[in-house]
Amino acid sequence: MESIKLVIWDLDDTFWKGTLSEEGIIPIDNNIQLIKHLSSRGIINSIASKNDFETAKSKLVELKVWDYFVFPQINWNPKGNNIKQIISSAQLRPANVLFLDDNHLNLAEVEFYNKGIHTKEPDFIQEISNHKAFTGKDDTALSRLQQYKILEEKEKEKEHFSDNIHFLESSDIHLAIIENLEPIIDRIHELINRTNQINYTKKRIDKHELEALLINPDYECKAVKVKDRFGEYGIVGFYALHKIQNHLEHFLFSCRSMNIGVEQYMYAKLNFPKLKRVGDVTVELNSKDQPHWIKEVDDWTKDDRNHDSSSTKILLKGACDLRQMAHYLSYKDLEVDTEYNDVNQNNHPIPKAHTEILLQSESLGKESKNYLIASFPFLDPHVFDTEVFSNNYDILVYSLLIDYTMDLYQSKSSGVKIPYESYSDFVNETKAEFVARCKKHEFKNMNEAFYDFFSSEYDFIGQISEDQLIKNLETIRKKVKKPIIFINGAEVDTPITNQSEYGKARARHERMNKALEQFCSSHKDTYILDVREFITESDINHSIRHYKRSVYEHMANRLISKIENINEQKLERNEFEYQFKRSLKIFRSTIKEFTKIILSRASTFF
């Protein structure tokens, strides 16, 4: 038995005593501790068990061990193929895997479908702690487990995409080439001597030989670092290129970055140099492909070092009225990035903040996005651009008023949903009324031809339902690894002058607020900036979602309090900048009012 990197456990009468679906089980504490010990040595654990998934998961959560497993196959399917799927997902060879089961028929089946795998009955478990094949390496930080959790999440995400290229395009893969190798020489030495599946030359060298190679002027030696929207992979590759002979002495990558195209990208970047492959590899190279979904960037570690660790970076996303709140967020230890519903070149507001648009930024391919952008005058080329899933911030602040308000229309052919207008306004107006309204607001290209296209190709769905909003928020919550503060809606009556909202908006907000409360109460690191606590009917301007200026200052203060509670640290206001902005606003407001008075008086002379 060579080095074991993955242990797959049967549950009933192996991991625990008894049968979960029958008489119940008795936990085996030594097995629970062994799982944790193996994880601390960088050895991963999985499950292949014939049980009900939710029942087994609930019991493992109760035993506080569920989070130590990856790629669990808990179902009633044959174990041979289940384990084949686990090994494939983990990107390992069967020779590096051990399967434990009390049933000899299961062991035989697994051996048949997974040539080279090691199988043992439960009496072997007591030997694992002192067995040389389970030495691993110190990983008390559980970094390897976290890497596999990232890989597990990526596997789940792939299920939502029609093809792998589409998935990779949505993964926001960033690659940095590292030239200063001295600080990471131990990691490079480890890669050279431990990687096998994607090590094309398989030349093993000791530390002194590596040091000599790195200073040899005949060689270009660099490392490769990768991250994507799921997380950071760290240093995953190394190459040594003989500059005169143009051949690769070393060209190797960690299996943690397998299947995203890093190997082919680097081979293409080096202009396809000579490479003598030794032995089998799991990723074949060619002399033509250049993966377009990988973006080469500077080493982001430098940015991390330059970033003040005491500073909090928030991403503020919502309708354009949030600009007024951002105005009051002048604090020394606070960085504010924003994503608003801006107005496009056709003078039309873009529904960028709607959760449907946000999720489509990942789920739709480039061709589908370009079609929508070309078809709808109220979109623009940046409507699907977002930093929400980059996690390059500390806290996401997201106003859901666009979801509360806008109607959805669904394509009859593709099923894609597009937000447009609100409270059934579009479906209740004639073509002539539509054209007249758009002309009044100077919306370009919103003409009779567009009306005919939209009416014939899209079905009216109405405002997003509470259930669908929660589903969208579930998806967002899984993808965003940072705390989220959602901004809800006011519960006040709209003025009768706003016929679109009058008699409808308050009830709508009450339902959506209740759904949001239920969602946030059941999710960790998920909060609400509750505007109901301070907004009254006298605070709104014509619409239930547009407030007087003082409200936005109040919202900013409440937001700061929530950020301070999350960080357990007070923020210090930048008084000079804050007072300057306030004075500037007062000055502009005064000039505006003064101009109105002058124009009013001047009109009496004509």
C-alpha positions in Angstrom: 0.0 0.0 0.0 1.6 3.3 -1.1 0.8 6.8 0.1 -3.0 7.1 0.8 -4.5 10.5 0.0 -8.2 9.6 0.4 -10.1 7.3 2.7 -13.7 6.4 1.7 -15.9 5.1 4.6 -18.9 2.9 4.6 -21.2 4.0 7.5 -23.3 1.1 8.9 -21.2 -1.4 10.9 -18.0 0.4 9.7 -17.9 4.0 10.7 -20.4 3.4 13.4 -22.0 0.3 15.0 -25.5 -0.7 13.8 -27.7 0.2 10.9 -29.1 3.7 10.6 -32.3 2.8 8.8 -33.2 0.0 11.2 -32.3 -0.3 14.9 -30.2 2.9 15.1 -26.5 3.4 15.6 -23.9 3.7 18.3 -21.1 6.2 17.5 -17.5 5.0 17.6 -15.5 7.8 19.1 -12.1 6.5 17.9 -13.3 6.6 14.3 -14.5 10.2 14.7 -11.1 11.2 16.2 -9.3 9.3 13.4 -11.2 11.3 10.8 -10.0 14.5 12.4 -6.5 13.1 12.8 -6.3 12.2 9.1 -7.5 15.6 8.1 -4.8 17.2 10.2 -2.3 15.1 8.1 -3.7 16.3 4.8 -5.5 13.0 4.1 -9.1 13.5 2.9 -12.2 11.5 3.9 -15.3 10.6 1.9 -18.4 8.4 2.3 -19.9 5.6 0.2 -23.0 4.3 2.0 -26.4 2.9 1.1 -28.6 5.1 3.2 -30.9 8.0 2.9 -28.8 11.1 2.3 -30.6 13.6 4.6 -30.9 11.1 7.5 -27.2 10.2 7.3 -26.1 13.8 7.0 -28.3 14.8 10.0 -26.6 12.1 12.1 -23.1 13.1 11.0 -23.9 16.8 11.7 -25.1 15.7 15.1 -21.7 13.9 15.7 -19.9 17.1 14.5 -18.0 15.3 11.8 -20.0 16.1 8.6 -17.7 19.0 7.6 -14.7 16.6 7.5 -16.1 14.7 4.5 -16.0 15.6 0.8 -17.9 14.2 -2.2 -20.1 11.9 -0.1 -22.1 9.3 -2.1 -24.9 8.4 0.2 -27.7 6.8 -1.8 -28.9 3.3 -2.9 -26.8 3.0 -6.0 -24.0 0.4 -6.5 -20.9 1.3 -4.6 -18.5 0.5 -7.4 -19.7 3.3 -9.6 -20.3 5.6 -6.6 -16.6 5.3 -5.6 -15.5 5.7 -9.2 -17.3 9.1 -9.1 -15.7 10.1 -5.8 -12.2 9.3 -7.1 -12.9 11.2 -10.3 -14.2 14.2 -8.4 -11.2 14.2 -6.1 -8.9 14.0 -9.2 -6.9 11.1 -7.7 -5.7 7.7 -8.8 -7.3 4.6 -7.3 -3.9 3.6 -6.0 -4.0 6.5 -3.6 -7.4 5.5 -2.2 -8.5 3.2 0.6 -12.1 2.0 0.9 -13.4 0.6 4.2 -16.5 -1.7 4.3 -17.8 -4.6 6.4 -19.3 -6.3 3.4 -16.9 -8.4 1.3 -19.2 -8.3 -1.7 -19.0 -4.5 -1.7 -15.2 -4.7 -1.5 -15.1 -7.0 -4.5 -17.4 -4.8 -6.5 -15.4 -1.7 -5.8 -12.1 -3.4 -6.7 -13.7 -4.5 -10.1 -14.7 -1.0 -11.1 -11.7 0.8 -9.6 -8.5 -1.1 -10.6 -5.7 -0.6 -8.1 -7.8 0.7 -5.2 -7.0 -0.6 -1.7 -9.9 -2.2 0.2 -10.1 -3.3 3.8 -12.6 -4.5 6.4 -13.2 -2.5 9.6 -10.6 -4.5 11.7 -7.9 -2.6 9.7 -9.1 0.8 11.1 -7.0 0.4 14.3 -3.8 0.0 12.2 -4.3 3.3 10.3 -2.8 5.7 12.8 0.6 4.1 12.8 0.7 2.8 9.2 3.3 4.4 7.0 0.9 4.8 4.1 -1.1 7.3 6.2 1.8 9.5 7.3 0.7 12.5 5.2 2.2 15.8 6.2 1.4 18.3 8.9 -1.8 20.2 8.0 -3.3 21.3 11.3 -4.8 24.3 9.5 -6.8 21.9 7.4 -5.7 23.7 4.2 -5.9 20.6 2.1 -9.5 19.9 3.3 -10.4 23.4 2.4 -8.9 23.0 -1.1 -11.1 19.9 -1.6 -14.2 21.8 -0.2 -13.5 24.4 -3.0 -13.3 21.5 -5.5 -16.5 20.0 -4.2 -18.3 23.3 -4.6 -17.0 23.6 -8.2 -18.3 20.1 -8.9 -21.8 21.1 -7.7 -21.7 24.3 -9.8 -20.9 22.3 -12.9 -24.3 20.7 -12.7 -25.9 24.0 -13.6 -24.0 24.5 -16.8 -24.7 22.9 -20.2 -21.0 22.5 -21.1 -17.6 22.7 -19.3 -16.3 25.7 -21.3 -19.3 27.7 -20.3 -18.6 26.8 -16.6 -14.9 27.7 -16.9 -15.8 31.1 -18.5 -18.0 31.8 -15.5 -15.3 30.8 -12.9 -13.3 34.0 -13.1 -10.0 32.2 -13.2 -7.0 34.4 -12.4 -3.4 33.2 -12.9 -0.2 34.9 -11.7 3.4 34.0 -12.7 5.8 34.2 -9.8 9.4 35.1 -10.6 10.8 35.5 -7.1 11.1 31.8 -6.1 13.4 32.0 -3.1 10.6 32.5 -0.5 8.6 29.6 -1.9 11.5 27.1 -2.7 10.1 24.6 -0.2 6.7 24.5 -2.0 8.4 24.1 -5.4 10.6 21.3 -4.1 7.5 19.6 -2.7 5.7 20.0 -6.1 8.7 18.5 -8.0 8.9 15.5 -5.8 5.3 14.8 -4.9 3.3 15.6 -8.1 2.8 12.7 -10.5 -0.5 13.0 -12.4 0.4 16.3 -14.1 4.2 16.1 -13.9 5.2 15.9 -17.5 9.0 15.2 -17.0 8.9 13.5 -13.6 12.5 14.5 -12.8 13.0 14.4 -9.1 15.7 16.5 -7.6 16.9 17.3 -4.1 16.9 20.7 -2.4 20.5 21.6 -3.4 19.9 20.7 -7.0 16.8 22.9 -7.1 18.8 25.8 -5.6 21.4 25.4 -8.3 18.7 25.2 -11.0 17.1 28.4 -9.9 20.3 30.4 -10.3 21.4 28.8 -13.5 21.3 31.6 -16.2 20.6 29.0 -18.9 17.1 28.4 -17.4 14.0 30.4 -17.0 12.3 29.2 -13.8 9.0 30.4 -12.7 6.0 29.3 -10.5 2.3 29.6 -11.2 -0.3 30.7 -8.8 -4.1 30.4 -9.4 -7.4 31.6 -7.9 -11.0 31.7 -9.0 -14.3 32.8 -7.6 -14.5 29.7 -5.5 -11.2 30.4 -3.7 -7.5 30.5 -3.9 -5.4 27.5 -4.9 -2.0 28.9 -4.0 1.2 27.9 -5.8 0.1 25.1 -8.2 2.7 24.9 -10.9 6.4 25.2 -11.8 8.4 25.2 -15.0 12.1 25.3 -15.9 12.7 26.2 -19.5 16.1 25.8 -21.1 16.4 29.2 -23.0 18.9 28.1 -25.6 17.5 24.7 -26.5 13.9 25.8 -25.9 12.9 22.6 -24.0 11.2 22.1 -20.7 13.3 20.5 -18.0 10.4 20.6 -15.6 6.8 21.2 -16.3 4.4 20.2 -13.5 1.2 21.1 -11.8 -0.7 20.2 -8.7 -3.9 18.1 -9.1 -5.8 20.7 -7.1 -5.8 22.9 -10.3 -6.7 20.1 -12.7 -9.4 20.5 -15.3 -9.4 24.3 -15.5 -6.8 24.6 -18.4 -3.8 25.9 -16.5 -1.4 23.4 -18.0 -2.4 24.2 -21.6 -2.5 27.9 -20.9 1.1 27.9 -19.7 2.3 25.6 -22.5 0.7 28.0 -25.0 2.2 31.1 -23.2 5.7 29.6 -23.6 4.9 29.2 -27.3 4.8 25.3 -27.2 8.4 24.5 -26.4 9.9 21.0 -26.8 8.7 18.7 -24.1 9.7 15.0 -23.6 6.8 13.5 -21.6 7.7 10.7 -19.2 5.0 8.2 -18.2 1.3 8.8 -18.1 -0.3 12.1 -17.3 -4.0 12.9 -16.8 -3.9 16.1 -18.8 -2.8 15.9 -22.4 -1.2 19.0 -24.1 -1.5 20.1 -27.7 0.3 22.7 -29.9 -2.7 24.9 -30.8 -5.2 25.6 -28.0 -4.9 28.8 -25.9 -7.5 28.8 -23.1 -9.4 32.1 -23.3 -11.1 31.8 -19.9 -7.9 32.3 -17.9 -6.9 35.9 -17.1 -3.3 36.6 -16.3 -2.8 39.2 -13.6 -0.1 40.5 -11.3 0.5 38.6 -8.0 -2.5 39.6 -5.8 -0.4 38.8 -2.7 1.3 42.2 -3.2 -2.1 43.8 -3.0 -3.0 41.9 0.1 0.3 43.1 1.8 -0.4 46.7 0.8 -4.0 46.6 2.0 -4.4 48.0 5.5 -5.6 45.0 7.5 -7.6 47.3 9.8 -9.6 48.7 6.8 -13.0 47.2 5.9 -14.0 47.1 2.2 -17.7 47.0 1.4 -19.4 46.4 -2.0 -22.6 48.5 -2.1 -25.1 47.2 -4.7 -28.5 48.5 -5.5 -30.5 51.2 -7.3 -28.9 54.5 -8.1 -30.5 56.2 -5.0 -27.9 54.4 -2.9 -25.4 57.0 -4.1 -27.0 59.3 -1.6 -26.2 56.8 1.2 -22.7 56.3 0.0 -22.2 60.0 0.3 -22.3 59.7 4.1 -19.9 56.7 4.3 -16.7 58.8 4.8 -14.7 56.8 7.3 -11.0 56.4 7.6 -11.1 52.6 7.9 -13.8 52.1 5.3 -13.4 51.5 1.5 -16.6 51.6 -0.5 -17.0 50.0 -4.0 -20.3 50.4 -5.7 -22.6 48.8 -8.3 -25.6 50.8 -9.2 -28.5 50.7 -11.7 -26.9 53.3 -14.0 -28.6 54.9 -17.0 -27.4 53.6 -20.4 -26.7 55.3 -23.7 -30.5 55.1 -24.5 -31.2 57.2 -21.5 -32.9 54.2 -19.8 -32.1 52.9 -16.2 -30.4 49.4 -16.3 -32.0 46.8 -14.0 -28.5 45.6 -12.9 -29.3 45.1 -9.2 -32.1 42.5 -9.8 -31.1 39.1 -8.5 -32.1 37.5 -11.8 -29.6 39.7 -13.7 -27.0 39.0 -11.0 -27.3 35.2 -11.3 -27.4 35.4 -15.1 -24.0 37.0 -14.9 -22.7 33.5 -14.1 -25.3 31.2 -15.6 -25.5 32.6 -19.1 -22.8 32.2 -21.7 -21.2 35.1 -23.6 -23.4 34.4 -26.7 -26.6 34.6 -24.7 -25.6 37.7 -22.9 -24.6 39.5 -26.2 -28.0 38.5 -27.7 -29.9 40.0 -24.7 -27.8 43.2 -24.8 -28.4 43.7 -28.5 -32.1 42.9 -28.1 -33.1 45.2 -25.2 -32.6 49.0 -25.3 -32.7 49.1 -21.5 -29.6 46.9 -21.1 -26.0 47.8 -21.9 -22.7 46.0 -22.4 -21.9 46.1 -18.7 -25.2 44.9 -17.3 -23.8 41.5 -16.4 -20.5 42.8 -15.0 -20.3 42.4 -11.3 -17.8 42.0 -8.4 -20.3 40.3 -6.2 -18.9 36.8 -6.8 -15.3 37.8 -6.8 -15.4 38.0 -2.9 -12.8 40.8 -3.2 -14.3 42.7 -0.4 -15.1 42.2 3.3 -18.9 42.8 3.4 -21.6 42.9 0.7 -24.3 45.4 1.2 -27.2 44.6 -1.2 -30.5 46.6 -1.6 -33.3 44.3 -2.9 -35.7 47.1 -3.8 -35.4 46.3 -7.5 -36.6 42.8 -6.8 -39.4 44.2 -4.7 -40.5 46.4 -7.5 -39.8 45.3 -11.1 -41.9 42.9 -13.2 -40.3 39.8 -14.9 -40.8 38.7 -18.5 -39.8 35.2 -19.7 -38.5 34.3 -23.1 -40.8 31.8 -24.8 -37.8 30.1 -26.5 -35.0 30.2 -23.9 -36.8 30.6 -20.6 -34.5 33.5 -19.6 -36.2 36.1 -17.4 -35.7 39.8 -17.9 -36.8 42.6 -15.4 -38.7 45.5 -16.9 -41.0 48.2 -15.5 -43.2 47.5 -12.4 -46.6 46.8 -11.1 -47.9 45.5 -14.5 -47.4 48.9 -16.1 -46.2 47.6 -19.5 -48.9 44.9 -20.0 -51.6 47.4 -19.1 -50.6 50.0 -21.8 -51.3 50.0 -25.5 -48.6 50.2 -28.1 -49.4 53.9 -28.7 -49.3 54.6 -24.9 -45.9 52.7 -24.7 -44.4 54.7 -27.5 -45.7 58.0 -26.1 -44.4 57.2 -22.6 -40.9 56.3 -23.9 -40.9 59.4 -26.1 -41.8 61.6 -23.1 -38.9 60.2 -21.1 -36.6 60.3 -24.2 -35.9 56.6 -24.1 -34.1 55.8 -27.4 -35.0 52.7 -29.5 -38.1 52.0 -27.4 -40.3 52.1 -30.4 -43.2 50.2 -32.1 -40.8 47.5 -33.4 -39.4 46.8 -29.9 -43.0 46.7 -28.5 -43.9 44.1 -31.1 -40.8 42.0 -30.5 -41.2 42.1 -26.7 -44.9 41.4 -26.7 -44.6 38.4 -29.1 -41.4 36.8 -27.8 -41.8 37.2 -24.0 -44.5 36.2 -21.5 -45.5 38.4 -18.6 -44.5 36.7 -15.3 -45.1 39.5 -12.8 -42.9 40.5 -9.9 -40.6 37.9 -8.5 -42.4 35.6 -5.9 -41.3 35.2 -2.4 -40.3 31.6 -3.0 -38.2 32.5 -6.1 -36.5 35.4 -4.2 -35.5 33.0 -1.5 -34.1 30.5 -4.1 -32.1 33.3 -5.7 -30.8 34.4 -2.3 -29.9 30.8 -1.5 -27.7 30.7 -4.6 -26.1 34.0 -3.9 -25.5 33.1 -0.3 -23.7 29.9 -1.3 -21.4 31.8 -3.7 -20.6 34.8 -1.5 -18.2 33.8 1.2 -18.4 37.1 3.1 -21.1 38.6 5.4 -24.1 40.1 3.6 -26.2 43.0 4.8 -29.5 43.2 2.8 -31.4 46.5 2.7 -35.2 45.9 2.8 -38.1 48.1 1.9 -40.2 50.6 3.7 -43.8 49.7 4.8 -45.7 52.9 4.2 -48.5 54.1 1.9 -47.5 55.5 -1.5 -49.1 58.9 -2.4 -52.2 58.6 -4.6 -50.4 60.6 -7.2 -48.3 57.5 -7.9 -50.9 55.5 -9.6 -48.5 52.7 -10.5 -47.7 51.9 -6.8 -50.8 53.3 -5.0 -52.7 50.6 -3.1 -50.2 47.9 -4.1 -46.6 48.7 -3.0 -47.1 48.6 0.8 -48.6 45.1 0.8 -45.9 44.0 -1.7 -43.1 45.2 0.6 -44.7 43.6 3.6 -44.7 40.2 1.9 -41.1 40.5 0.6 -39.8 41.8 3.9 -41.3 38.8 5.7 -39.6 36.4 3.2 -36.3 38.2 3.6 -36.6 38.0 7.4 -37.1 34.3 7.2 -34.1 33.8 4.9 -31.7 35.9 7.0 -32.8 34.3 10.3 -31.8 30.9 9.0 -28.4 31.8 7.5 -25.1 32.6 9.1 -23.4 36.0 8.5 -26.6 37.4 6.9 -28.2 40.6 8.2 -30.9 43.2 7.4 -30.6 46.9 7.4 -34.2 47.4 8.4 -35.5 50.8 7.1 -38.9 50.1 8.6 -37.4 51.2 11.9 -37.1 54.9 10.9 -38.9 55.6 7.6 -42.4 57.1 7.8 -44.8 58.3 5.1 -43.4 61.8 5.4 -39.9 60.5 4.5 -40.7 59.3 0.9 -40.6 61.2 -2.3 -43.5 60.2 -4.6 -42.3 56.5 -4.6 -42.1 54.0 -1.7 -38.5 53.4 -2.7 -37.3 57.0 -3.0 -36.5 58.8 0.2 -35.7 62.3 1.4 -32.1 63.2 1.8 -32.1 62.8 5.6 -33.1 59.2 5.4 -30.0 58.2 3.5 -27.8 59.7 6.2 -29.8 57.7 8.7 -29.3 54.6 6.6 -25.6 55.2 6.5 -25.4 55.6 10.2 -27.3 52.3 10.7 -25.0 50.6 8.2 -21.9 51.7 10.1 -23.3 50.3 13.3 -23.9 47.0 11.7 -20.4 46.9 10.2 -18.9 47.8 13.6 -20.9 44.9 15.2 -19.8 42.4 12.5 -16.1 43.5 12.8 -16.3 44.1 16.6 -14.4 47.3 15.9 -15.3 51.0 15.9 -14.9 53.0 12.7 -13.5 56.5 12.8 -15.2 59.1 10.7 -13.1 61.1 8.3 -14.4 64.4 9.6 -12.7 66.7 7.0 -14.1 64.7 4.0 -17.5 64.3 5.7 -17.9 68.0 6.5 -16.6 69.0 3.1 -19.2 66.8 1.3 -22.0 68.1 3.6 -21.0 71.7 2.9 -20.8 71.0 -0.8 -24.3 69.5 -0.8 -25.7 72.5 1.1 -24.0 74.9 -1.3 -25.4 73.1 -4.3 -28.8 72.9 -2.8 -28.7 76.7 -2.0 -27.6 77.5 -5.5 -30.4 75.4 -6.9 -33.1 77.1 -4.8 -31.7 80.5 -5.5 -31.8 79.8 -9.3 -35.4 78.7 -9.0 -36.3 82.0 -7.3 -34.4 84.1 -9.9 -36.1 82.2 -12.8 -39.5 82.6 -11.1 -39.1 86.3 -10.7 -37.7 86.7 -14.2 -40.7 85.0 -15.7 -42.9 87.9 -14.4 -41.2 90.2 -16.8 -42.2 88.3 -19.9 
